Amino acid sequence: MPRHDSIFKALLRSFFADLLWLVVPDLAGRLDLGRPEFLDKEFFTVGGRRRELDLLARVFVLGESRDSLLVHVEVEARATSGMGRRLWRYRNQILAAHEIQVLSVVLYLHRGGAGVQESTLAEEILGPTLESFRYIAFGLAGCDAAEYLARPEPLAWGLAALMHRGDLTRPALKLACLRRIAAADLDDARRILLVDCVEAYLELNSNEAAEYARLCKVRENREVRKMATTWSERIEAQGREKGLQAGRREGLQEGLQVVRKILLGLLEQRFGPLSEATRERVESISSLDRLARLSEKALTARSLAALRLH
């Protein structure tokens, strides 16, 4: 499963109302977005291949009519010429299965027209006797990150990590995203989903990581530092649990490999790209307890030398 699948399926499900306010605000105002019904494990065939939809949800229209529609969302790394046709095929199969009107939305993470656009599958493709198919395309890369950071929807602050940063450096954009997330009135689960998005799409090299560390030392950014520590502790705890489970289930060596991978990820997050010598030192450690202790120390260590891994 591509990385963006695992991140965005959880993110868009949790912030589904935000997504509709971003892409179809006029329609969103007429819908009951407080209780969408997510239809899990919806499989359809496209090009002879069986695929699971990224997100399909039923939402009701406000009022007493009990009318509803289905919102289908796909997440794509970049725009492709065949996307409209694929969405059209999905729409037809959804209609056949549910007989409810469908709104089709595609998010392009790295390429595609900037912002929210209504796209149409050309008549010459469908034929003159068939109804035109319209869908919403949301291209993130060309959007202005500052504009979305100023929006009230928390989802926009996570998506800003993929947008055009303008005069901001990458470390400054990352900090701006995390400051908005840290200050928001969100439960921990939803906050962590947004942090996961920022961390995944604003990975910093060693020089950028150093600049980011300097920016984080400013007093006004203490909430970001606190949130980052919570996020790191969660990742480390998940990694240790996975490693221990793997060790119990399939043997010590697999457990060691999982925990080594988590430790290397934490080290890269704190100190930037690692040298081959550092990687070899980590790979040579054969004690789960030592790897766990190093993972804990990595959250607060000032350098690799302090961990004796330099």
TIVO-610701 format. One record per residue (C-alpha): x, z, y. Coordinates in Angstrom, 3 decimals, decimal comma. Example, Ala and Ser with C-alpha at 12.3 -4.5 7.8 and 13.67 -1.06 7.14 Angstrom:
<rs>
       c1       c3       c2
   12,300    7,800   -4,500
   13,670    7,140   -1,060
</rs>
This chain:
<rs>
       c1       c3       c2
    0,000    0,000    0,000
    1,500   -0,955    3,397
    2,375    1,988    5,597
   -0,185    1,040    8,239
   -2,935    1,174    5,596
   -2,303    4,816    4,748
   -1,983    5,859    8,395
   -4,853    3,913    9,892
   -7,462    4,422    7,181
   -7,342    8,174    7,808
   -6,922    7,808   11,578
   -9,846    5,445   12,150
  -12,142    7,391    9,873
  -11,434   10,626   11,754
  -11,664    8,980   15,197
  -14,358    6,439   14,365
  -16,446    7,176   17,464
  -13,357    6,735   19,668
  -12,706    3,326   18,132
  -16,175    2,067   19,018
  -15,935    3,429   22,552
  -12,660    1,504   22,919
  -13,808   -1,836   21,506
  -17,586   -2,019   22,125
  -18,443    0,632   24,744
  -21,855   -0,849   25,614
  -22,918   -0,797   21,977
  -21,346    2,619   21,341
  -23,616    4,161   23,951
  -26,676    3,081   21,936
  -25,471    4,462   18,600
  -25,562    7,892   16,956
  -21,810    8,242   16,448
  -21,935   11,892   15,480
  -22,847   11,229   11,859
  -21,582    7,914   10,511
  -21,930    7,275    6,780
  -18,645    6,006    5,362
  -19,005    3,708    2,384
  -15,956    4,348    0,244
  -14,440    2,076   -2,355
  -16,142   -1,104   -1,182
  -14,466   -3,966   -3,035
  -14,903   -7,661   -2,350
  -13,255  -10,841   -3,534
  -11,350  -13,047   -1,091
   -9,319  -16,033   -2,284
   -9,770  -14,927   -5,874
   -8,254  -11,504   -5,174
  -10,141   -8,215   -5,320
   -9,592   -6,226   -2,132
  -10,736   -2,858   -0,826
  -12,084   -2,868    2,716
  -10,074   -0,781    5,169
  -13,195    0,844    6,606
  -16,936    0,293    6,281
  -19,392    2,672    7,944
  -23,118    2,741    8,541
  -24,274    4,002   11,931
  -27,805    4,510   13,185
  -29,251    3,384   16,483
  -30,304    6,220   18,793
  -34,043    6,792   18,927
  -36,803    6,933   16,383
  -36,515    3,430   14,958
  -33,958    4,400   12,279
  -32,397    0,974   12,663
  -28,755    0,830   11,625
  -25,791   -1,470   11,320
  -22,579   -1,601    9,340
  -19,202   -1,530   11,085
  -16,427   -3,221    9,131
  -12,840   -2,673   10,321
   -9,661   -4,306    9,044
   -6,136   -3,361   10,171
   -3,512   -6,115   10,199
    0,177   -5,930   11,051
   -0,097   -9,206   13,001
   -2,580  -11,935   13,836
   -2,895  -14,805   11,362
   -4,748  -18,102   11,604
   -6,947  -17,308    8,608
   -8,198  -13,898    9,739
  -11,494  -15,140   11,167
  -12,349  -16,953    7,951
  -11,477  -13,859    5,889
  -13,691  -11,627    8,036
  -16,491  -14,186    7,757
  -16,271  -14,076    3,954
  -16,258  -10,288    4,004
  -19,296  -10,277    6,310
  -21,239  -12,558    3,969
  -20,498  -10,387    0,941
  -21,373   -7,196    2,838
  -24,686   -8,740    3,903
  -25,434   -9,744    0,325
  -24,747   -6,204   -0,902
  -26,438   -4,197    1,860
  -28,721   -6,541    3,826
  -27,827   -4,801    7,100
  -26,378   -6,376   10,253
  -22,572   -6,226   10,342
  -20,145   -5,716   13,233
  -16,686   -7,024   12,245
  -13,561   -5,635   13,952
   -9,886   -6,366   13,344
   -6,965   -4,392   14,803
   -3,698   -6,275   15,238
   -0,785   -3,856   15,438
    2,107   -6,074   16,520
    0,799   -9,525   17,447
   -2,393  -11,085   18,686
   -4,104  -11,432   22,041
   -3,728   -8,350   24,228
   -6,644   -5,957   24,363
  -10,213   -6,320   23,145
  -11,490   -9,864   22,755
  -14,577  -11,414   21,199
  -13,484  -14,195   18,875
  -15,545  -16,937   17,274
  -14,969  -18,858   14,081
  -15,189  -22,475   15,233
  -18,311  -24,493   14,410
  -16,212  -27,281   12,918
  -15,051  -24,822   10,230
  -18,480  -23,440    9,372
  -20,392  -26,657    9,949
  -22,984  -27,461   12,624
  -25,928  -26,139   10,603
  -24,471  -22,642   10,148
  -24,658  -19,805   12,635
  -21,445  -19,089   14,549
  -19,550  -16,012   13,364
  -18,305  -13,657   16,081
  -15,986  -10,720   15,619
  -13,997   -8,287   17,760
  -10,189   -8,541   17,802
   -8,174   -5,672   19,307
   -4,513   -6,574   19,886
   -2,540   -3,396   20,546
    0,944   -4,706   21,322
    0,085   -6,407   24,618
   -1,957   -3,522   26,035
   -0,649   -1,259   28,800
    0,259    2,084   27,221
   -0,191    3,947   30,527
   -3,764    2,659   30,815
   -4,673    3,947   27,360
   -2,915    7,275   27,888
   -5,257    7,782   30,854
   -8,379    7,234   28,739
  -10,480   10,188   27,499
  -10,529    9,094   23,826
   -7,785   10,848   21,807
   -7,438    7,803   19,545
   -6,152    5,841   22,547
   -3,210    8,246   22,906
   -2,082    7,607   19,341
   -2,546    3,835   19,653
   -0,497    3,848   22,871
    2,594    4,272   20,681
    2,192    0,612   19,653
    1,538   -0,724   23,156
    3,627   -2,195   25,983
    5,500    0,673   27,566
    6,075   -0,850   31,019
    8,728    1,104   32,931
    8,844    3,889   30,355
   11,683    4,167   27,880
   10,732    4,535   24,224
   11,562    8,280   24,275
    9,514    8,736   27,463
    6,550    6,909   25,937
    6,761    9,029   22,803
    6,812   12,186   24,887
    3,888   10,965   27,022
    1,800   10,325   23,890
    2,650   13,691   22,377
    1,985   15,566   25,623
   -1,551   14,179   25,732
   -2,092   15,078   22,071
   -0,621   18,583   22,443
   -2,840   19,411   25,436
   -6,081   18,163   23,856
   -8,828   20,335   22,408
   -8,437   19,114   18,827
   -8,399   20,799   15,457
   -5,066   20,772   13,638
   -6,067   18,097   11,126
   -7,058   15,563   13,795
   -4,054   16,423   15,952
   -1,687   15,853   13,031
   -3,212   12,419   12,339
   -2,394   11,345   15,903
    1,120   12,780   15,669
    1,641   10,907   12,387
    0,770    7,650   14,171
    3,173    8,299   17,064
    5,991    9,376   14,770
    5,520    6,348   12,514
    5,452    3,711   15,260
    7,890    5,207   17,772
   10,860    5,863   15,520
   13,934    6,443   17,686
   17,549    5,454   17,131
   20,332    7,993   17,678
   20,704    7,320   21,416
   16,951    7,402   21,960
   16,669   10,589   19,897
   19,255   12,225   22,143
   17,305   11,215   25,267
   14,085   12,471   23,709
   15,709   15,812   22,881
   16,806   16,173   26,538
   13,305   15,402   27,778
   11,785   17,914   25,383
   13,925   20,724   26,816
   12,013   20,608   30,099
    9,783   23,667   30,392
    6,639   21,589   30,897
    7,137   20,112   27,417
    7,137   23,373   25,488
    3,764   22,572   23,902
    5,204   19,326   22,562
    8,143   21,239   21,061
    5,759   23,686   19,440
    3,592   20,901   18,048
    6,637   19,007   16,750
    7,786   22,099   14,880
    4,350   22,475   13,284
    4,378   18,794   12,292
    7,876   19,055   10,791
    6,979   22,206    8,882
    3,913   20,458    7,459
    5,949   17,442    6,338
    8,575   19,691    4,819
    5,983   21,839    3,024
    4,275   18,749    1,616
    7,608   17,391    0,481
    8,644   20,617   -1,189
    5,300   20,883   -2,985
    5,511   17,267   -4,143
    9,054   17,840   -5,302
    8,176   20,987   -7,195
    5,151   19,309   -8,766
    7,255   16,336   -9,766
    9,865   18,674  -11,185
    7,283   20,490  -13,273
    5,512   17,315  -14,335
    8,282   14,844  -15,009
   11,518   16,764  -14,935
   14,036   18,276  -12,561
   15,759   15,020  -11,596
   12,622   13,417  -10,199
   11,806   16,593   -8,309
   15,300   16,644   -6,809
   15,001   13,027   -5,714
   11,708   13,643   -3,927
   13,058   16,668   -2,019
   16,266   14,786   -1,131
   14,150   12,012    0,360
   12,188   14,529    2,455
   15,400   16,173    3,679
   16,903   12,816    4,651
   13,732   12,006    6,583
   13,892   15,300    8,492
   17,570   14,764    9,293
   16,919   11,270   10,641
   14,044   12,582   12,738
   16,275   15,252   14,302
   19,634   13,476   14,556
   18,965    9,740   14,295
   20,424    7,277   11,741
   22,649    8,990    9,168
   26,122    7,946    8,095
   26,782    6,896    4,528
   28,928   10,015    4,075
   26,027   12,294    5,068
   23,662   10,497    2,718
   26,166   10,852   -0,126
   26,480   14,608    0,531
   22,706   15,031    0,344
   22,484   12,883   -2,795
   25,149   15,032   -4,464
   23,149   18,265   -4,092
   21,646   19,215   -7,457
   19,876   22,460   -6,514
   16,212   22,458   -5,461
   16,696   25,815   -3,731
   19,611   24,533   -1,651
   17,721   21,383   -0,669
   14,743   23,532    0,351
   16,970   25,838    2,443
   18,581   22,848    4,158
   15,133   21,415    4,940
   14,166   24,688    6,617
   17,412   24,880    8,605
   17,099   21,225    9,658
   14,089   22,142   11,818
   16,229   24,270   14,176
   19,859   23,183   13,609
   21,693   21,815   16,659
   23,806   19,350   14,688
   24,651   18,013   11,264
   27,877   19,967   11,468
   25,841   23,189   11,593
   24,333   22,166    8,266
   27,770   21,229    6,881
   26,530   17,715    6,226
   28,558   15,916    8,909
</rs>
